[in-house]
Amino acid sequence: HNPKGRGGRAVYGLLAFLAAAIGAGIAGRHVWIQHLPADQVPACGPGLNYMLQVMPGFDVIKKVLQGSGECAEVNWTLWGFSMPEWTLLCFVLLGVGALVAGFRKR
C-alpha cells in the first residue's frame, strides 16, 4: 500500500472517510436514541441469540442497527459524555483526518 500518486491517496482517503461516515451514522443514531424522552424510546426487542435462531442474517443486522430500548440506557460516562458520544467524536475526527491525508499535497 502507500500509494505514491495523488489519485491513489485520494481513493484511500475516500474509502477511509466512507468507513468513518458509516460509523458516525451508527453512533449518531445511538446518541439520538439516548437523548429521546423516556416515553419515545423504542421498545426493547428480543435477545440477539433468539433473533439469530429465528431470523435471516440480514434481518438480524438490520434490527440490531436500528437500536432498541436498552440502547437508551447510559451505563458509562467520561467527563459527562457517554460511549456513543465519544465514538461519534472519534469517527468524525477519523473522517476529517482521512480526507486531509488523502487530499493534501506532499
C-alpha positions as CSV (number, residue, x, y, z in Angstrom):
1,H,0.0,0.0,0.0
2,N,1.3,3.6,0.5
3,P,0.2,4.8,-2.9
4,K,2.6,7.3,-4.5
5,G,0.2,9.0,-6.8
6,R,-2.3,11.6,-5.9
7,G,-5.2,9.5,-7.2
8,G,-4.3,6.5,-5.1
9,R,-4.1,8.6,-2.0
10,A,-7.5,10.2,-2.8
11,V,-9.1,6.8,-3.2
12,Y,-7.7,5.6,0.2
13,G,-8.8,8.8,1.8
14,L,-12.3,8.5,0.4
15,L,-12.6,4.8,1.4
16,A,-11.5,5.6,4.9
17,F,-13.9,8.6,5.0
18,L,-16.7,6.3,3.9
19,A,-15.9,3.8,6.7
20,A,-15.8,6.7,9.2
21,A,-19.1,8.1,7.9
22,I,-20.8,4.7,8.4
23,G,-19.5,4.5,11.9
24,A,-20.5,8.1,12.6
25,G,-24.0,7.4,11.3
26,I,-24.4,4.4,13.6
27,A,-23.0,6.2,16.6
28,G,-25.2,9.3,15.8
29,R,-28.3,7.1,15.8
30,H,-27.3,5.7,19.2
31,V,-26.7,9.2,20.6
32,W,-30.2,10.2,19.2
33,I,-31.8,7.2,20.9
34,Q,-30.1,8.1,24.2
35,H,-31.4,11.6,24.1
36,L,-35.0,10.7,23.3
37,P,-37.6,11.4,26.1
38,A,-38.4,8.3,28.1
39,D,-41.9,7.9,26.5
40,Q,-40.5,7.9,23.0
41,V,-37.7,5.3,23.4
42,P,-38.4,2.3,21.2
43,A,-39.5,-0.9,22.9
44,C,-36.8,-3.5,23.8
45,G,-36.7,-6.3,21.3
46,P,-35.8,-10.0,21.6
47,G,-32.3,-11.1,22.5
48,L,-29.6,-11.5,19.9
49,N,-29.4,-15.3,20.3
50,Y,-33.1,-15.6,19.7
51,M,-33.0,-13.4,16.6
52,L,-30.1,-15.4,15.2
53,Q,-32.1,-18.6,15.6
54,V,-35.4,-17.4,14.0
55,M,-34.5,-14.6,11.6
56,P,-32.4,-14.5,8.4
57,G,-28.9,-12.9,8.9
58,F,-29.5,-9.6,7.1
59,D,-32.8,-9.1,9.1
60,V,-30.9,-9.6,12.3
61,I,-28.2,-7.0,11.3
62,K,-31.0,-4.5,10.3
63,K,-32.8,-5.0,13.6
64,V,-29.6,-4.7,15.6
65,L,-28.5,-1.5,13.8
66,Q,-32.0,0.1,14.4
67,G,-31.5,0.0,18.1
68,S,-34.0,-0.6,20.8
69,G,-34.8,0.5,24.3
70,E,-31.7,-0.9,26.0
71,C,-29.7,1.5,23.7
72,A,-31.1,4.5,25.6
73,E,-29.6,3.4,28.9
74,V,-26.4,5.2,29.7
75,N,-24.1,2.8,31.6
76,W,-20.8,4.6,31.3
77,T,-19.6,8.2,31.0
78,L,-16.3,10.0,30.8
79,W,-16.3,13.8,31.5
80,G,-20.0,13.8,31.1
81,F,-20.1,12.1,27.7
82,S,-21.5,8.6,27.0
83,M,-19.6,6.0,25.0
84,P,-21.7,6.6,21.8
85,E,-20.9,10.3,22.1
86,W,-17.2,9.6,22.3
87,T,-17.3,7.1,19.4
88,L,-19.2,9.7,17.3
89,L,-16.5,12.3,18.0
90,C,-13.7,9.7,17.1
91,F,-15.5,8.8,13.9
92,V,-15.8,12.4,12.9
93,L,-12.1,13.1,13.6
94,L,-11.1,9.9,11.8
95,G,-13.2,11.0,8.7
96,V,-11.7,14.5,8.7
97,G,-8.2,13.1,9.1
98,A,-8.8,10.6,6.3
99,L,-9.8,13.5,3.9
100,V,-6.9,15.6,5.0
101,A,-4.4,12.8,4.5
102,G,-6.0,11.7,1.2
103,F,-6.1,15.1,-0.4
104,R,-3.2,17.1,1.0
105,K,-0.2,18.0,-1.2
106,R,3.0,16.2,-0.5
